[in-house]
């Protein structure tokens, strides 16, 4: 049989064994979906209605197209990642079916659990949108997932060249993804995270004044740039600053998107406060100098900068100039998204500090590597 005909007959031909990164990303994404769907995780009680009664509910009288699109797009990445994580022995059509059924069970469980939350409404329309999004993602995943996450895929090659090996490298990548997710919160300052004050409902300890706020904002931007830049450096093999520059650019892009979407009126550069402008200039210069330091010093400075940035964001005065678009509150999924980004943004520095501590204990030989060694030995 000609090789081309054999490839056409075998749906798994040409697929390689997937790496664990896609599986870990799919699991992390499923946890984020669960939190967003069950936010605010309080007020649990029985409604008195059958749990599965919503499955037979008629078409809603008030239909919001944006909510349906949000549900479809929300489950599409999960379908893609789950399909990319499947073993190479699973055929394409079977992979789509398995991932779609898995996503349907996940969505069914979460929608049913919403019956126990007074602030949530279970919906068969949401369930259908979630399943449809997972199906589309799975179809894309079985077609292109291996090209990205397979053993010879783009992500795997990039990870092997740039990121430390093992689960520590994958955990670091997931944490960087969570940091980018936290930057989609429009009510936070540029690169800031760790705001426990808002999470716990604590008032600002200092009164507002323009000079004080600008000074805090500048220091916060500088320490945040140092912390995220050096955090990324600690999990990198090579000395090239390009991935760090790309990460910071993506963070600015995420903040710009959030500002344009959630501010009233739309202001893409609403995050560019006087303090952020000064902090970007000062932080860039300090980060370039810090990237020339030995690895052990960079590791220590990353943790110190994380602690300093977290302290500053909890001490600084409230920002009185935020103009949040209240008209978006009619979309329940927007509120769920804000609850998710607020939680991720508040807890991220503490997860990052735990990661840095574990990295120092488990991979001390990596941190102590001399600059003169080859890239793969760093």
KEKE-3310 file (N, C-alpha, C; in steps of 0.2 Angstrom, whole numbers, plus 5000, padded with zeros to 4 digits):
npx = (5004:5003:5012:5005:4992:4991:4992:4980:4971:4973:4969:4976:4989:5004:5002:5010:5016:5008:5013:5014:5011:5000:4990:4991:4988:4975:4968:4971:4963:4951:4948:4948:4937:4927:4928:4924:4911:4904:4906:4899:4903:4896:4882:4875:4861:4846:4834:4822:4816:4817:4833:4837:4828:4829:4834:4824:4818:4809:4813:4822:4814:4820:4834:4851:4863:4877:4880:4878:4888:4899:4899:4901:4914:4921:4922:4929:4944:4946:4942:4951:4963:4961:4959:4972:4979:4977:4981:4992:4986:4973:4960:4955:4941:4936:4943:4937:4924:4926:4931:4921:4911:4917:4918:4904:4899:4906:4901:4888:4888:4892:4882:4871:4875:4874:4860:4860:4865:4860:4862:4865:4859:4854:4855:4849:4852:4865:4872:4871:4878:4891:4894:4894:4905:4915:4915:4919:4932:4938:4938:4946:4957:4961:4965:4975:4981:4992:5002:5005:5007:5012:5025:5035:5030:5027:5026:5032:5045:5049:5048:5058:5069:5069:5064:5065:5067:5055:5042:5043:5046:5034:5024:5028:5026:5012:5009:5013:5004:4992:4996:4995:4981:4976:4979:4969:4960:4952:4951:4962:4979:4993:5001:5000:4997:4990:4981:4975:4967:4955:4949:4946:4938:4944:4947:4956:4972:4978:4975:4969:4980:4986:5000:5004:4998:5003:5017:5016:5011:5021:5032:5026:5024:5037:5043:5034:5037:5050:5048:5040:5048:5060:5055:5051:5063:5070:5065:5069:5080:5089:5099:5093:5084:5072:5060:5055:5053:5042:5033:5030:5025:5013:5007:5004:4996:4985:4980:4977:4967:4957:4955:4949:4938:4931:4930:4922:4920:4925:4942:4957:4970:4968:4975:4987:4993:5001:5010:5012:5018:5030:5035:5036:5047:5058:5057:5061:5074:5080:5077:5084:5097:5096:5095:5108:5114:5121:5113:5108:5107:5097:5086:5084:5081:5070:5060:5061:5056:5043:5037:5039:5031:5018:5016:5015:5004:4994:4995:4993:4984:4966:4961:4953:4949:4944:4933:4922:4912:4896:4885:4889:4886:4874:4877:4879:4890:4900:4902:4905:4917:4925:4925:4933:4945:4949:4951:4962:4971:4973:4978:4990:5004:5007:5007:5017:5028:5028:5032:5044:5052:5051:5057:5070:5074:5073:5079:5092:5104:5101:5099:5112:5120:5133:5136:5144:5141:5133:5118:5108:5112:5110)
npy = (4994:5011:5024:5036:5033:5024:5033:5040:5031:5029:5037:5041:5042:5050:5058:5063:5058:5067:5080:5083:5096:5101:5094:5098:5111:5111:5105:5115:5125:5120:5121:5135:5138:5131:5139:5152:5149:5146:5156:5168:5158:5157:5156:5144:5134:5124:5126:5121:5117:5104:5097:5095:5102:5113:5108:5105:5117:5131:5141:5155:5171:5183:5185:5186:5188:5190:5183:5170:5169:5171:5160:5150:5154:5153:5139:5134:5135:5125:5113:5113:5111:5100:5090:5091:5085:5072:5054:5048:5037:5038:5040:5053:5057:5050:5056:5069:5066:5061:5072:5081:5075:5074:5088:5091:5084:5091:5104:5101:5097:5109:5118:5112:5113:5127:5128:5128:5140:5156:5168:5164:5156:5142:5136:5129:5134:5140:5128:5121:5130:5129:5116:5116:5125:5118:5107:5113:5118:5105:5099:5108:5105:5092:5093:5103:5103:5094:5099:5110:5106:5093:5080:5084:5097:5115:5122:5113:5112:5125:5126:5117:5123:5135:5135:5128:5111:5098:5096:5108:5118:5118:5121:5134:5140:5140:5148:5160:5161:5163:5175:5184:5182:5189:5202:5206:5212:5227:5236:5237:5243:5245:5230:5227:5216:5205:5211:5210:5218:5222:5210:5205:5216:5227:5243:5257:5261:5273:5290:5298:5307:5317:5318:5308:5296:5296:5293:5281:5273:5274:5267:5255:5251:5250:5240:5229:5227:5222:5211:5202:5201:5196:5184:5177:5175:5167:5154:5152:5145:5151:5166:5177:5192:5192:5184:5189:5203:5200:5195:5206:5214:5207:5208:5222:5223:5215:5223:5235:5230:5227:5239:5246:5239:5239:5251:5267:5282:5271:5268:5265:5267:5270:5264:5270:5279:5294:5289:5276:5279:5285:5274:5264:5268:5269:5256:5248:5252:5247:5234:5229:5231:5222:5210:5207:5202:5188:5172:5167:5179:5186:5177:5179:5193:5193:5187:5197:5208:5204:5203:5217:5223:5218:5222:5236:5238:5235:5245:5257:5272:5273:5272:5286:5289:5279:5274:5264:5254:5253:5248:5236:5227:5220:5209:5193:5184:5193:5198:5186:5184:5195:5191:5180:5185:5194:5185:5177:5188:5192:5182:5178:5183:5176:5163:5163:5166:5155:5146:5151:5148:5134:5131:5136:5126:5114:5115:5120:5118:5123:5136:5140:5139:5143:5158:5155:5143:5131:5135:5124:5119:5127)
npz = (5000:4996:5004:5006:5004:5015:5026:5024:5028:5041:5055:5066:5061:5060:5071:5086:5102:5115:5126:5144:5146:5139:5145:5159:5157:5153:5164:5173:5167:5168:5181:5183:5175:5183:5195:5190:5186:5198:5206:5218:5227:5239:5251:5249:5246:5246:5232:5232:5220:5207:5204:5191:5183:5175:5163:5154:5152:5143:5129:5134:5138:5138:5129:5128:5117:5119:5130:5127:5117:5125:5133:5123:5118:5130:5133:5122:5122:5132:5126:5115:5122:5129:5119:5113:5123:5122:5120:5107:5101:5100:5089:5078:5077:5087:5098:5097:5101:5114:5121:5120:5127:5139:5142:5142:5153:5163:5162:5164:5177:5184:5180:5186:5199:5201:5204:5218:5222:5226:5219:5206:5190:5184:5167:5152:5140:5142:5145:5132:5124:5130:5128:5114:5112:5117:5108:5096:5100:5102:5089:5083:5091:5088:5076:5075:5088:5091:5083:5090:5104:5104:5104:5095:5092:5091:5103:5112:5107:5108:5122:5126:5122:5129:5142:5159:5162:5166:5179:5186:5177:5169:5179:5181:5169:5169:5180:5174:5164:5172:5178:5167:5165:5176:5173:5165:5173:5174:5184:5192:5194:5183:5180:5193:5208:5220:5229:5243:5251:5244:5242:5254:5259:5266:5272:5264:5271:5270:5268:5252:5242:5228:5226:5235:5229:5216:5219:5226:5215:5206:5212:5214:5200:5196:5205:5202:5189:5190:5198:5190:5178:5183:5189:5178:5172:5181:5178:5165:5153:5144:5142:5135:5133:5126:5128:5140:5137:5128:5137:5146:5136:5132:5144:5145:5134:5138:5149:5142:5133:5143:5149:5138:5136:5148:5154:5156:5147:5134:5136:5130:5135:5148:5159:5159:5169:5177:5187:5182:5170:5173:5181:5172:5164:5174:5179:5168:5166:5178:5177:5166:5171:5182:5175:5172:5183:5193:5194:5206:5213:5206:5208:5222:5222:5214:5223:5233:5227:5224:5236:5240:5230:5233:5246:5244:5235:5244:5253:5247:5243:5239:5221:5215:5202:5194:5181:5180:5168:5171:5164:5159:5169:5167:5160:5165:5164:5163:5176:5182:5176:5181:5195:5194:5189:5199:5210:5205:5203:5216:5223:5216:5219:5230:5227:5217:5225:5233:5223:5219:5230:5231:5219:5222:5231:5225:5213:5214:5208:5195:5197:5201:5190:5179:5169:5158:5153:5141:5133:5135:5146:5156)
capx = (5000:5007:5012:5000:4985:4991:4991:4973:4967:4975:4968:4981:4996:5007:5002:5015:5014:5007:5017:5010:5009:4993:4985:4991:4984:4968:4966:4970:4958:4944:4947:4946:4930:4923:4927:4920:4904:4901:4907:4904:4904:4893:4874:4872:4855:4841:4829:4815:4815:4821:4839:4838:4822:4831:4836:4818:4815:4808:4818:4821:4810:4825:4840:4857:4868:4883:4881:4879:4895:4904:4899:4905:4921:4924:4924:4933:4951:4946:4941:4957:4969:4960:4961:4979:4982:4975:4986:4992:4983:4966:4958:4953:4934:4935:4945:4932:4918:4928:4932:4915:4907:4920:4916:4897:4899:4909:4896:4881:4889:4892:4876:4867:4877:4871:4854:4861:4867:4854:4864:4866:4853:4856:4852:4850:4855:4872:4874:4872:4884:4897:4895:4896:4912:4920:4916:4923:4939:4940:4939:4953:4963:4963:4968:4981:4984:4998:5007:5007:5009:5015:5032:5038:5026:5030:5026:5037:5052:5051:5049:5064:5075:5069:5061:5068:5063:5051:5036:5044:5045:5027:5021:5030:5022:5005:5009:5014:4997:4988:4997:4992:4974:4975:4980:4963:4956:4952:4951:4969:4984:4997:5006:4999:4993:4991:4977:4970:4962:4949:4947:4944:4934:4947:4948:4963:4975:4981:4970:4971:4982:4988:5007:5005:4996:5008:5023:5015:5010:5027:5035:5022:5025:5044:5043:5030:5041:5056:5046:5038:5053:5065:5052:5051:5070:5072:5063:5072:5087:5094:5100:5090:5078:5066:5054:5053:5050:5036:5028:5028:5021:5007:5003:5002:4991:4979:4978:4974:4960:4953:4953:4945:4931:4927:4930:4917:4919:4931:4949:4962:4976:4967:4980:4994:4993:5007:5014:5014:5022:5037:5037:5039:5054:5062:5057:5064:5081:5082:5076:5090:5103:5095:5096:5115:5116:5121:5106:5106:5105:5091:5081:5083:5078:5063:5056:5060:5052:5036:5035:5038:5025:5012:5015:5013:4997:4989:4996:4992:4977:4961:4961:4947:4947:4941:4926:4920:4906:4891:4881:4891:4884:4868:4879:4881:4896:4905:4903:4909:4924:4928:4926:4939:4952:4950:4954:4968:4975:4974:4982:4995:5010:5009:5008:5023:5033:5029:5035:5051:5055:5052:5062:5077:5076:5073:5083:5097:5110:5100:5100:5119:5123:5137:5134:5148:5139:5129:5111:5104:5115:5109)
capy = (5000:5017:5028:5041:5029:5022:5039:5042:5026:5029:5044:5043:5042:5057:5061:5061:5058:5073:5081:5084:5103:5102:5091:5102:5117:5109:5104:5122:5129:5118:5124:5142:5138:5130:5145:5157:5147:5145:5163:5169:5152:5158:5156:5138:5132:5121:5131:5118:5114:5098:5100:5095:5104:5118:5105:5105:5124:5133:5146:5161:5177:5188:5182:5190:5185:5191:5178:5164:5169:5170:5153:5146:5155:5150:5132:5132:5133:5119:5108:5112:5109:5093:5086:5091:5081:5065:5050:5047:5031:5040:5043:5060:5057:5047:5061:5074:5063:5060:5078:5084:5072:5076:5095:5091:5082:5096:5109:5099:5097:5116:5121:5109:5116:5133:5128:5129:5147:5161:5173:5160:5153:5137:5137:5124:5137:5140:5121:5120:5134:5126:5110:5118:5128:5112:5103:5117:5117:5098:5098:5112:5102:5086:5095:5107:5102:5090:5103:5114:5103:5086:5080:5088:5103:5121:5124:5108:5114:5132:5125:5113:5128:5141:5134:5123:5105:5095:5100:5115:5122:5118:5125:5141:5143:5140:5154:5166:5162:5166:5182:5187:5183:5194:5208:5208:5216:5234:5240:5237:5247:5241:5225:5225:5210:5203:5215:5207:5223:5222:5203:5205:5221:5231:5250:5259:5263:5280:5295:5300:5314:5316:5316:5301:5291:5295:5290:5274:5270:5273:5262:5249:5249:5248:5233:5224:5225:5218:5204:5198:5200:5191:5178:5173:5174:5161:5148:5151:5142:5156:5173:5181:5195:5193:5181:5194:5208:5198:5194:5212:5217:5204:5211:5229:5222:5213:5229:5239:5227:5227:5246:5248:5236:5240:5258:5271:5279:5267:5272:5259:5269:5272:5262:5274:5285:5297:5285:5270:5281:5285:5267:5260:5270:5267:5249:5245:5252:5243:5227:5228:5230:5216:5204:5205:5199:5181:5169:5167:5186:5187:5173:5183:5199:5192:5186:5203:5213:5202:5205:5224:5225:5216:5227:5243:5238:5235:5251:5263:5275:5271:5276:5289:5291:5273:5275:5257:5254:5249:5245:5229:5223:5216:5202:5189:5181:5198:5198:5180:5185:5199:5188:5176:5189:5197:5180:5176:5193:5193:5176:5176:5184:5171:5157:5164:5166:5147:5143:5153:5144:5127:5131:5136:5120:5108:5116:5124:5118:5127:5143:5142:5138:5149:5161:5153:5136:5131:5136:5119:5117:5133)
capz = (5000:4996:5011:5006:5006:5022:5030:5024:5031:5048:5058:5071:5058:5060:5077:5091:5109:5118:5132:5149:5147:5137:5150:5165:5156:5152:5171:5176:5164:5170:5188:5182:5173:5189:5200:5187:5186:5205:5210:5223:5232:5246:5251:5246:5249:5241:5230:5232:5213:5205:5202:5183:5180:5170:5157:5150:5152:5136:5127:5138:5135:5137:5127:5127:5112:5121:5135:5123:5114:5130:5135:5118:5118:5137:5133:5116:5124:5136:5121:5111:5126:5131:5113:5112:5128:5121:5118:5100:5099:5100:5083:5078:5078:5094:5102:5098:5105:5121:5124:5120:5132:5146:5143:5144:5160:5167:5162:5167:5185:5186:5179:5191:5206:5201:5207:5225:5223:5225:5214:5200:5187:5179:5160:5147:5134:5144:5144:5125:5122:5133:5124:5107:5112:5118:5102:5091:5102:5101:5082:5081:5094:5085:5069:5076:5094:5091:5080:5095:5110:5103:5106:5090:5091:5092:5110:5115:5105:5112:5129:5127:5121:5133:5149:5162:5161:5172:5181:5188:5171:5167:5184:5180:5163:5171:5184:5170:5161:5177:5179:5162:5166:5181:5170:5162:5177:5173:5190:5195:5191:5178:5183:5201:5210:5227:5232:5248:5254:5241:5242:5261:5261:5271:5269:5263:5277:5270:5264:5246:5239:5222:5226:5238:5225:5211:5222:5227:5209:5202:5215:5212:5194:5196:5209:5199:5183:5192:5200:5185:5174:5186:5190:5171:5171:5185:5175:5159:5152:5140:5145:5130:5136:5122:5131:5146:5134:5125:5142:5148:5131:5133:5150:5143:5129:5142:5152:5137:5131:5149:5149:5132:5137:5154:5156:5153:5141:5132:5136:5130:5138:5155:5164:5158:5174:5178:5190:5178:5165:5176:5183:5166:5162:5179:5180:5162:5167:5183:5175:5162:5175:5186:5171:5171:5189:5194:5194:5213:5215:5202:5212:5228:5220:5212:5229:5237:5223:5224:5243:5240:5226:5237:5252:5241:5233:5250:5257:5243:5243:5233:5215:5214:5195:5190:5178:5177:5164:5175:5160:5158:5174:5165:5158:5171:5163:5164:5183:5184:5174:5186:5201:5193:5188:5205:5214:5203:5204:5223:5226:5212:5222:5235:5223:5214:5231:5235:5217:5219:5236:5229:5214:5225:5235:5220:5207:5216:5203:5189:5198:5202:5184:5177:5162:5152:5151:5135:5135:5138:5153:5161)
cpx = (5004:5007:5007:4993:4985:4989:4984:4969:4968:4974:4973:4988:4998:5006:5007:5012:5014:5011:5012:5008:5002:4988:4985:4987:4977:4965:4965:4965:4951:4943:4945:4939:4925:4922:4923:4912:4900:4903:4900:4905:4901:4885:4871:4866:4850:4836:4822:4813:4819:4827:4840:4832:4824:4833:4830:4815:4815:4813:4817:4818:4815:4832:4845:4862:4875:4885:4882:4886:4900:4905:4903:4912:4925:4926:4928:4940:4951:4946:4948:4963:4968:4961:4968:4982:4981:4981:4986:4988:4975:4965:4955:4945:4932:4937:4940:4926:4920:4928:4926:4911:4910:4918:4908:4896:4901:4904:4890:4882:4889:4886:4871:4868:4875:4864:4854:4863:4862:4856:4865:4859:4856:4852:4854:4854:4863:4875:4876:4878:4891:4899:4897:4903:4917:4921:4920:4930:4942:4942:4945:4959:4965:4967:4975:4985:4991:5004:5009:5010:5012:5022:5037:5035:5030:5031:5032:5044:5054:5052:5056:5070:5075:5068:5064:5064:5059:5045:5037:5043:5037:5023:5022:5026:5014:5004:5009:5007:4992:4989:4994:4984:4972:4975:4974:4958:4957:4953:4957:4974:4989:5002:5005:4995:4994:4987:4972:4965:4955:4946:4943:4939:4937:4948:4955:4966:4977:4976:4973:4974:4986:4996:5008:5004:5001:5015:5022:5014:5016:5031:5032:5024:5032:5045:5040:5034:5047:5054:5044:5043:5058:5062:5052:5059:5072:5070:5065:5079:5092:5094:5096:5084:5072:5060:5051:5050:5043:5031:5026:5023:5014:5003:5000:4996:4984:4976:4974:4967:4955:4950:4948:4938:4927:4927:4924:4919:4925:4937:4954:4968:4974:4971:4986:4993:5000:5012:5017:5019:5029:5039:5040:5046:5059:5063:5061:5072:5084:5082:5082:5096:5102:5096:5103:5118:5117:5114:5104:5103:5098:5085:5079:5079:5071:5058:5055:5056:5045:5033:5034:5032:5018:5011:5012:5006:4992:4990:4993:4985:4972:4962:4954:4944:4945:4934:4924:4913:4901:4886:4882:4888:4878:4871:4882:4888:4902:4907:4907:4916:4928:4930:4932:4945:4954:4953:4961:4973:4977:4979:4989:5002:5012:5010:5015:5029:5034:5033:5043:5055:5056:5057:5069:5079:5077:5078:5089:5103:5108:5101:5108:5123:5127:5135:5138:5146:5134:5122:5107:5107:5113:5103)
cpy = (5006:5021:5033:5038:5027:5027:5041:5037:5026:5036:5046:5044:5049:5061:5059:5061:5065:5074:5083:5091:5104:5099:5095:5109:5116:5108:5111:5126:5127:5120:5131:5142:5136:5135:5150:5155:5147:5151:5166:5164:5153:5158:5150:5136:5129:5126:5128:5116:5108:5101:5100:5098:5109:5115:5105:5112:5127:5139:5152:5167:5182:5185:5187:5186:5185:5185:5171:5163:5168:5163:5148:5147:5153:5143:5130:5131:5127:5113:5107:5109:5101:5088:5086:5086:5073:5061:5049:5042:5032:5043:5050:5061:5055:5053:5067:5072:5063:5067:5082:5081:5074:5084:5095:5089:5087:5102:5107:5099:5104:5119:5119:5112:5123:5134:5130:5136:5152:5166:5170:5157:5148:5137:5132:5127:5138:5133:5120:5124:5132:5120:5111:5121:5123:5108:5107:5117:5110:5097:5102:5108:5096:5087:5098:5106:5099:5095:5108:5111:5096:5086:5083:5095:5109:5123:5119:5110:5120:5131:5122:5118:5133:5140:5128:5117:5103:5099:5107:5120:5123:5122:5133:5144:5144:5147:5160:5167:5165:5173:5186:5188:5188:5201:5211:5211:5224:5239:5240:5241:5242:5237:5223:5219:5209:5208:5212:5211:5223:5215:5202:5211:5226:5238:5252:5262:5270:5284:5296:5307:5312:5314:5309:5296:5290:5292:5283:5270:5269:5268:5255:5246:5246:5241:5228:5222:5221:5211:5200:5196:5195:5184:5174:5171:5168:5154:5147:5148:5147:5162:5178:5185:5195:5190:5186:5200:5206:5197:5201:5215:5214:5207:5218:5228:5220:5219:5234:5236:5228:5234:5248:5245:5238:5247:5262:5279:5275:5270:5266:5261:5272:5270:5266:5280:5288:5293:5279:5272:5282:5278:5263:5262:5268:5260:5246:5246:5248:5236:5225:5227:5223:5209:5202:5202:5192:5178:5169:5174:5188:5183:5177:5189:5199:5191:5193:5208:5211:5204:5213:5226:5224:5220:5234:5243:5237:5241:5257:5266:5272:5275:5279:5290:5285:5275:5268:5257:5250:5246:5238:5224:5218:5209:5198:5186:5186:5198:5192:5181:5189:5196:5183:5179:5192:5192:5179:5181:5194:5188:5175:5177:5178:5164:5157:5164:5158:5144:5144:5149:5137:5126:5132:5130:5114:5109:5121:5124:5122:5134:5145:5141:5144:5151:5158:5146:5137:5132:5130:5116:5122:5130)
cpz = (5000:5002:5011:5008:5013:5027:5030:5028:5039:5051:5063:5068:5058:5066:5082:5098:5112:5124:5137:5150:5145:5142:5157:5163:5155:5159:5174:5173:5166:5177:5188:5180:5179:5194:5197:5187:5193:5209:5212:5228:5239:5245:5248:5250:5244:5239:5230:5225:5212:5202:5194:5180:5174:5163:5152:5150:5145:5135:5131:5135:5134:5135:5125:5123:5115:5126:5132:5120:5119:5132:5129:5118:5125:5137:5127:5118:5128:5131:5117:5116:5128:5125:5112:5117:5127:5118:5110:5097:5098:5093:5083:5080:5085:5099:5103:5102:5112:5124:5125:5126:5139:5147:5145:5151:5165:5168:5165:5175:5187:5185:5184:5198:5207:5204:5215:5227:5222:5220:5207:5197:5182:5172:5155:5141:5136:5143:5137:5122:5124:5129:5117:5107:5113:5112:5097:5093:5101:5094:5080:5084:5091:5078:5070:5083:5095:5088:5085:5101:5110:5104:5101:5088:5093:5099:5114:5113:5108:5119:5131:5127:5126:5140:5152:5162:5167:5174:5184:5183:5169:5172:5183:5174:5165:5175:5180:5166:5166:5179:5173:5162:5171:5179:5166:5167:5176:5179:5194:5191:5187:5182:5190:5202:5217:5232:5237:5251:5251:5242:5249:5263:5266:5268:5268:5269:5277:5266:5257:5245:5233:5222:5229:5233:5219:5213:5223:5220:5205:5206:5214:5205:5193:5199:5205:5192:5185:5194:5195:5180:5177:5188:5183:5170:5175:5182:5168:5158:5149:5144:5140:5134:5132:5125:5137:5143:5131:5131:5145:5143:5131:5139:5149:5138:5133:5146:5148:5134:5137:5149:5144:5133:5142:5157:5153:5153:5139:5132:5136:5134:5145:5160:5164:5163:5174:5182:5186:5172:5167:5178:5177:5164:5167:5179:5174:5163:5172:5181:5170:5166:5179:5182:5170:5177:5189:5195:5201:5215:5212:5206:5218:5227:5218:5218:5233:5233:5223:5231:5243:5236:5230:5243:5249:5239:5238:5254:5254:5244:5238:5227:5214:5207:5191:5188:5175:5174:5168:5170:5158:5163:5172:5162:5164:5170:5164:5172:5185:5182:5179:5192:5200:5192:5195:5210:5212:5204:5211:5226:5222:5215:5227:5232:5220:5219:5233:5229:5218:5225:5234:5224:5217:5229:5230:5215:5208:5211:5197:5191:5199:5196:5182:5170:5157:5150:5145:5138:5138:5144:5158:5166)
residu = (UNK:UNK:UNK:UNK:UNK:UNK:UNK:UNK:UNK:UNK:UNK:UNK:UNK:UNK:UNK:UNK:UNK:UNK:UNK:UNK:UNK:UNK:UNK:UNK:UNK:UNK:UNK:UNK:UNK:UNK:UNK:UNK:UNK:UNK:UNK:UNK:UNK:UNK:UNK:UNK:UNK:UNK:UNK:UNK:UNK:UNK:UNK:UNK:UNK:UNK:UNK:UNK:UNK:UNK:UNK:UNK:UNK:UNK:UNK:UNK:UNK:UNK:UNK:UNK:UNK:UNK:UNK:UNK:UNK:UNK:UNK:UNK:UNK:UNK:UNK:UNK:UNK:UNK:UNK:UNK:UNK:UNK:UNK:UNK:UNK:UNK:UNK:UNK:UNK:UNK:UNK:UNK:UNK:UNK:UNK:UNK:UNK:UNK:UNK:UNK:UNK:UNK:UNK:UNK:UNK:UNK:UNK:UNK:UNK:UNK:UNK:UNK:UNK:UNK:UNK:UNK:UNK:UNK:UNK:UNK:UNK:UNK:UNK:UNK:UNK:UNK:UNK:UNK:UNK:UNK:UNK:UNK:UNK:UNK:UNK:UNK:UNK:UNK:UNK:UNK:UNK:UNK:UNK:UNK:UNK:UNK:UNK:UNK:UNK:UNK:UNK:UNK:UNK:UNK:UNK:UNK:UNK:UNK:UNK:UNK:UNK:UNK:UNK:UNK:UNK:UNK:UNK:UNK:UNK:UNK:UNK:UNK:UNK:UNK:UNK:UNK:UNK:UNK:UNK:UNK:UNK:UNK:UNK:UNK:UNK:UNK:UNK:UNK:UNK:UNK:UNK:UNK:UNK:UNK:UNK:UNK:UNK:UNK:UNK:UNK:UNK:UNK:UNK:UNK:UNK:UNK:UNK:UNK:UNK:UNK:UNK:UNK:UNK:UNK:UNK:UNK:UNK:UNK:UNK:UNK:UNK:UNK:UNK:UNK:UNK:UNK:UNK:UNK:UNK:UNK:UNK:UNK:UNK:UNK:UNK:UNK:UNK:UNK:UNK:UNK:UNK:UNK:UNK:UNK:UNK:UNK:UNK:UNK:UNK:UNK:UNK:UNK:UNK:UNK:UNK:UNK:UNK:UNK:UNK:UNK:UNK:UNK:UNK:UNK:UNK:UNK:UNK:UNK:UNK:UNK:UNK:UNK:UNK:UNK:UNK:UNK:UNK:UNK:UNK:UNK:UNK:UNK:UNK:UNK:UNK:UNK:UNK:UNK:UNK:UNK:UNK:UNK:UNK:UNK:UNK:UNK:UNK:UNK:UNK:UNK:UNK:UNK:UNK:UNK:UNK:UNK:UNK:UNK:UNK:UNK:UNK:UNK:UNK:UNK:UNK:UNK:UNK:UNK:UNK:UNK:UNK:UNK:UNK:UNK:UNK:UNK:UNK:UNK:UNK:UNK:UNK:UNK:UNK:UNK:UNK:UNK:UNK:UNK:UNK:UNK:UNK:UNK:UNK:UNK:UNK:UNK:UNK:UNK:UNK:UNK:UNK:UNK:UNK:UNK:UNK:UNK:UNK:UNK:UNK:UNK:UNK:UNK:UNK:UNK:UNK:UNK:UNK:UNK:UNK:UNK:UNK:UNK:UNK:UNK:UNK:UNK:UNK:UNK)
# end
